[in-house]
Structure formats: C-alpha cells, structure tokens
Amino acid sequence: MLLPSLNVLMRFASSRPLTPPLTAPCDESMMMRAGAAAGASAASAAGAAAAAASAVSASAGAAAAIGSSATGGATSAIGAGGGSCDLQNRADSVMEPLLVKGLLRRIPVVTPRRAKGTIGVLAECYGIWERRSPLTPKHVAGLVQGGHRVLVQPSPRRVFRDAEFAAAGAEVTADLSDCDAVLGVKQPAVSNVLPKTTYAFFSHTIKAQAENMPLLDALAAQECTLVDYECIVKPSGERLVAFGEYAGLAGAIGALSALGQRLLVEHGVSSPLLGIAPARYYGTLVDALKAVARAGEALRRNPCRDPVDGNPFVVSFVGDGRVSVGAQQVFDALGGGARLVDDVGALAARFERGFADDAPSFLGVVVRRGDRVAPRDGSRFDAADYLARPERYAVSYADDWHAKTSLLVNCAYWDERYPRALPHDRLPEFARLRGVADLGCDVGGSVECLERTTTPDLPCYSYDAAKRAVASPDTASGGDFFVLGVDILPAELPREASQHFGDALIGLVPALAAEPPSIRAWPAPLAAATILEKGALTKPYAYVDELRGARGRASEAPAGALTAAGSTVVRLDGHLFDSGLINACLDVVERRLGTFALLGCELEVEPERGNMPKTSALLQVSLPGGEAGLADALADFEAEAAARPDADADLTLLPAYCRGHYAKTIAHQ
C-alpha cells in the first residue's frame, strides 16, 4: 500500500535539478572603460601622434584585460585563501614604463571583496553515519538562481555527491572563509570556527551542556552569530525546522527488523519481518516502505502470532507528535497485516473478545498522555494541568495497555519533570514485551532501560529485566527483550530527511546571509532562535552564563555533604535567571553549608515578555540539621522569591523524586 507521503517523495526523486545560471563576472567592463579613458587622456596631454596614442591605448587596454583576468580567473584561488599577486605583478610590468613617462595613471587591479549573500555548507564531522546535509543540490540551485554564491565543503560521506552540488551551481571548496553564513546539521569543529560569521546548526548549548561550551566560547571569541535550529519555533512552541518525522520512519523500520530477528533466534519463528532490513540499507524511503509492504502482504496471507500466547502482536506508539506520525506511517505500510485500533480502550475490548483466525498479525495503538499517567489525588486527567504541574502525576497504565504490548515505540518528549513511560519498577508488568524502540533516545530517561545510545551498525542490545542490565550487545539473543536507541535515526534516510529539513529551512536562508547581518531585520522565529549575536549572548539566552556558573558551583560541592540528613528536590518555575532568583537560592544553600545539584532545566520562551525565558529547574539540595535545616532553607527560598515579583515564581517540594538518596540521584544523573 503506497502512502500519500510516498507520492510526494517520488515526485522529489523524479524532479530534475534546476539549471544554474552562469557565474556573474567581475566588473570587467568598468575596468576596460577606465583603461581606455586613461589612455586617451594621457595621449592628449602629451600631444603624442595618433600612432603613439594607439599604442598607449592598446597597452592600457591590455593592462585592464590582465587585471580583469586576475579578478575573474583567480576567484577560486582567492576563495581558497590565495590571491592574485602574481597576476598583479604581470599587469604592473606592462604599465610601469608608461607610468614613468607620465603617459598613464595607475589603474589598480580590483581584488573581489567578500561576496554579499555567500552561503556555506559544512562537511559534517561528527560520526561516520552522519550523511545528512542542511541543504540539497535542489535548494542550492534555487539560491544560486536567486543571486547567492554557495560554497560547499567536499565530503565523501554526504549522501549528495560533490558533483551534484557543483552541477547546481555551488563552488566545492574546503575553505568557507568567504561566507556570510555557514549551515550545518551538527556542530563544526571548534578549531574551524571562522571569525565574524553567522552559523546555523543544532548547537545543544541552550541548557549549558558542558560538552558544547568550548564551541560556544570559540564562537563568542570569534564574534560569530549563532542560530540554533532547535529554537526556531512557532508561537505555540512547535518546531519549524526539524527531522522528527524521519526519526519515526527510520526507527519503526529498524524496530520491525529487530523484532523479526528476535522471533527467529529466541523463539524459532521465521516471520516475513525477516524481509525488512534497517532503513540504512535502502536507497530511498520508497524502497524501504515497499519492503515493509511486501512483509505486510505476506502476513495478510499467512498471519503470524505471538509464539507464547497465540495472540496478535501489539505495537504501542507512546506519544502522538511528529515522531509518532512517522512511525505510524511504517505501521500503515504493513497494510492488511496490521490494523491500528482507535484507543487503548478498544485494544482492551479486542483482547476480551478474543481473536479469530483471520485477525491481523499486528494491532497498533497510540498511547496518549492520559493513557500513561494519572493525577496522584485520583482526580480526572487534565492535559493543561499535567504540562504545568507534572509532579502531581504518576505512572498509570489505562486499560492495561502495557500488559498487552509486544513492541513499545517511544515517541514522546520527556525531561526530568515528567513520569517515565517505562520505569524499571514497572518492567515486570510488561509480560508480552519483545522489544523497545526509544526514538527520543534519552539515556536513563523515559525508557529507563536505555542505558546507552546505539549506532546504525549495532542498533540494539538485549536487556535483562530482572537484573536491570544489558544481557547481550546484539538484538537477537539473551535477556528478555531488545532495546533500540540510535541517536541519529534520520541519518538512516539521509536523502529524504535532508530534503524535508531543507524545505523547512530554505525560506530563512537569505536572511541569514544578508550583509550586514542584523537579527532585527530577520523573521521573528529566526531572531528568537539567535543564541549569539556578534559574539555576545542575546537577551533571551543570557541565562546560559548563569546556568554554567550554577552548575560549576554545584560541581565543587564537598562529597561528604551527599549523605546529609536533610535532602530533597525542589522544583522552581518562573523567570529564574533574568530575575536572579536561581543564584539567590544557591546562595542560601551555601550560606547554610549545604550542597546542591541542578538536575534539570527546561526553558519556555514567552514572546510577550520580550523573549525572556521562563524556566523550570529541578534543584536537589542537601543540608545539615536534618529536616529542620531543610525547612529553614526552603523558607529562605520562599522569601527570595517574594522579594522578586518579576520572577513570577512557584516553588514545589518533590521529596519522592530521589526517595532521600541524594548520592544515588547524582550518580544517576
């Protein structure tokens, strides 16, 4: 069964690249006119004969022609860091005798200035499996036709060949120093940061991630402007430039492939799923989904059942965002071999009724927020309240969907504030579980058994639920189920993922490359995603320095304090950094000789407050004096919040977060 999205992808594949225009020459005619005018003027002033005037004019014209050749012909050499000194010397050798005689004014050779609107595309340097590009040759052709100069670093790993970019009108060169804006998927090497250049990539810096602070410092030192794709969002918070759907597509294909292997080795069941390979083995997404469709047709003709209880396999998609939509497209491609039920209640009803022989091999269900958590006080689930106060909610599996799940595909956003979808202590209840695909790839996060990320060549490991440990480094053998945790899933479908990403980005690229760069002239989503402007943190992201400082202070805490009796986690919500509240609270702990750790920090930009971020922070504190000492410190926290009304702060005590085991929680983090 072909999906609507496949038709779009096939149109992409069949469309021919646009023919690039000829590169505009340097201002050759201006130099020729200047040479001729100078020659004529010099001849008149000297009262020379017509023949002499002709000779002078010819010499001047030749000099101008050489100068023009130096300007145009040496462009690639200049772009690569060279110059036109040799050609300048040749021009001077022709002109110098005339200059000495006063018959000709010096005509300087014009070296091209740094081009306006020049865009660079990085060669990705992190990981052998990263084959994506922020722009495709098709996007480059459109930019060149629009008058932009595009430089592309050569890369044998990138899914698009260098020759494809060259045919689209790009200059393939390792040197991007002529660029106004440089685009990548991931970060450039710290040593390769160019001065006074605009960069756009997934920077992973907005939470002051320690591993990326050297890069942020290098960009600041070079007075660069940095735009983070992750922060380009709609007013609703939905991301505008993302790969999410392709993480779902690649992840679900890989999960079905792994399930087929698991069934064969652990249970001796040869299923049509063995005909599905991981996404990276296919040339296109269309090819991959055709393989899934063939497996689905085989399952329709000869249904396959769980080898233990004889019932259909159940695929539970946790979350309903873009990643989940992509994963569900793969499930839909199984056609008659699979069926998506309406909700977890309908799934429970199907199991209660039992299954006929012609029932599909796979049932699928989308598990939404209210299906996996419930208020601790027993009240009804409220989505808005859950997002605002997740600490009031606990894991709760509606209609026991988890007990029926064979393959859990986790597609939901998660951070430390929210209950886990699959915590360790609930694993025994997943009695039918054969595999877990964590497409969010949060190590130790929503799927607690994801102990490490995996790679496309070794995408899964087997897990022992009782021991809470990895049983085997491969998918097929050992343990109770497999775990898939590839952290660059869209790179397994690099061509289509790049096209999708570039389509979302291309409308913003001309603004990024405008000269001179000014975020005040940029579209609002782009300006709001600017972390650095000319080396300085912009107002919405000024908190990053304070967050770095807070984490640095926590890292210096004495180890002995970890066992203090007064220990808890406090959630702080509000404008914590611009108001100074977070540092004031840390000061309180230090004055009382306690210790702390910042376990999590999530940001929410509020456009109505000038893009200043509202923050939710999890602060774990441990204080001498037991519960009394802790209570005194929390009272001080409340006083600091009251003294800063602009913070608009709420403080919530989360004593159950670490169950009093401060050291254990720090080790987990």
PyMOL commands that set and color helices and strands:
alter all, ss='L'
color gray80, all
select helices_A, chain A and resi 4-14+28-46+50-73+75-79+85-100+137-145+162-167+190-192+210-221+229-231+244-267+272-275+279-281+285-301+322-333+335-337+344-353+369-372+383-388+390-392+398-404+424-429+489-492+494-512+519-521+524-528+539-541+543-555+559-563+581-591+607-609+626-642+645-647+662-668
alter helices_A, ss='H'
color red, helices_A
select strands_A, chain A and resi 118-121+149-152+171-172+181-183+198-201+225-228+313-318+338-340+362-367+373-375+393-395+407-410+435-438+460-464+469-472+481-484+530-533+536-537+566-574+595-605+613-623+650-653
alter strands_A, ss='S'
color yellow, strands_A
deselect
rebuild
show_as cartoon
